[in-house]
Every structure is written in C-alpha cells, then in structure tokens.
Amino acid sequence: MARQSGQKQPHAPSSASKQTRPDPKIASGPALLRIRLTPKGGRDAVTRYEEGILYARVSAPPVDGAANKALIALVAETLAVPKSSVAFHAGETSRDKVLRLETLSESELQQRLQAHIVPTSQTEA
C-alpha cells in the first residue's frame, strides 16, 4: 500500500518501543573518551589526562589503521576493559579522537581514569 501525502499512517506499537530494564553496567549509556593521539611516539603510553582529554602516544605509524589499533589496545589495557568494548565514535583519521566505551558509564570511566592516571595539574602542586 502506497502512502499518499497528507495522510498519516496509524502508529503500530513495535517491539523496539517496549520498555526494557537498563543494564546496570551501563546505566547511563556508553562512556565517551576524548583523546589526543601522537602516532610514532616511541612507545605506547598514556602521558596525561587534562581538561577532559586523555593524551596518549603509540609507537605505530598512522598507516592502514595501525596507530588506531594500538590506541584501542592501550586504552583497553589502561582502563581494564575488553578491546571489543572500545570503538571509535569520531576522529578515526584525526589526531583528536573520541572513543566509545560500551562497558563503562561516564562515572565509571572517571573513577578508572582517576585510579590509573594522575592529572597533570595534581603532579605540579
């Protein structure tokens, strides 16, 4: 049946509109992490976390996604999450990236960052 302009199609309830319980592991949705990456940086390391941006370097060059793969492995290891739960949200071809962490909420991400990474502003005091 073709839909004619001006006529509204009746709303049929779909299974997607049914309410489901939120997963307690990701109650507020996946966390997003802003990253500034330095490829060919000599070693794989997180250098600092400052003003909401994680600064990282990887030894892999930015060729054929090698630096991105190294970054995902580094972030997964640093935050103790599976590599499969880390994905690009934005910036795959840029130095400034945003990663989506499927298994962490924003509050869990902040707790893990504070536990593993000392912000630069605290080390200077």
ChimeraX attribute file (.defattr): number of C-alpha atoms within 10 A of each C-alpha:
attribute: neighborCount
match mode: 1-to-1
recipient: residues
	/A:1	3
	/A:2	4
	/A:3	8
	/A:4	8
	/A:5	6
	/A:6	6
	/A:7	7
	/A:8	8
	/A:9	8
	/A:10	6
	/A:11	6
	/A:12	7
	/A:13	8
	/A:14	7
	/A:15	7
	/A:16	7
	/A:17	8
	/A:18	7
	/A:19	7
	/A:20	7
	/A:21	6
	/A:22	10
	/A:23	10
	/A:24	9
	/A:25	13
	/A:26	17
	/A:27	13
	/A:28	13
	/A:29	17
	/A:30	19
	/A:31	19
	/A:32	20
	/A:33	20
	/A:34	19
	/A:35	21
	/A:36	17
	/A:37	20
	/A:38	21
	/A:39	22
	/A:40	14
	/A:41	14
	/A:42	12
	/A:43	12
	/A:44	19
	/A:45	17
	/A:46	19
	/A:47	14
	/A:48	15
	/A:49	20
	/A:50	13
	/A:51	9
	/A:52	11
	/A:53	15
	/A:54	22
	/A:55	17
	/A:56	21
	/A:57	21
	/A:58	23
	/A:59	17
	/A:60	20
	/A:61	16
	/A:62	18
	/A:63	10
	/A:64	8
	/A:65	13
	/A:66	14
	/A:67	22
	/A:68	23
	/A:69	14
	/A:70	19
	/A:71	26
	/A:72	19
	/A:73	17
	/A:74	19
	/A:75	22
	/A:76	17
	/A:77	12
	/A:78	15
	/A:79	18
	/A:80	11
	/A:81	16
	/A:82	15
	/A:83	15
	/A:84	12
	/A:85	15
	/A:86	23
	/A:87	16
	/A:88	15
	/A:89	14
	/A:90	14
	/A:91	14
	/A:92	15
	/A:93	11
	/A:94	11
	/A:95	14
	/A:96	16
	/A:97	19
	/A:98	20
	/A:99	22
	/A:100	18
	/A:101	27
	/A:102	18
	/A:103	19
	/A:104	23
	/A:105	19
	/A:106	16
	/A:107	12
	/A:108	15
	/A:109	18
	/A:110	14
	/A:111	13
	/A:112	14
	/A:113	17
	/A:114	12
	/A:115	10
	/A:116	12
	/A:117	16
	/A:118	14
	/A:119	17
	/A:120	13
	/A:121	11
	/A:122	8
	/A:123	7
	/A:124	6
	/A:125	5
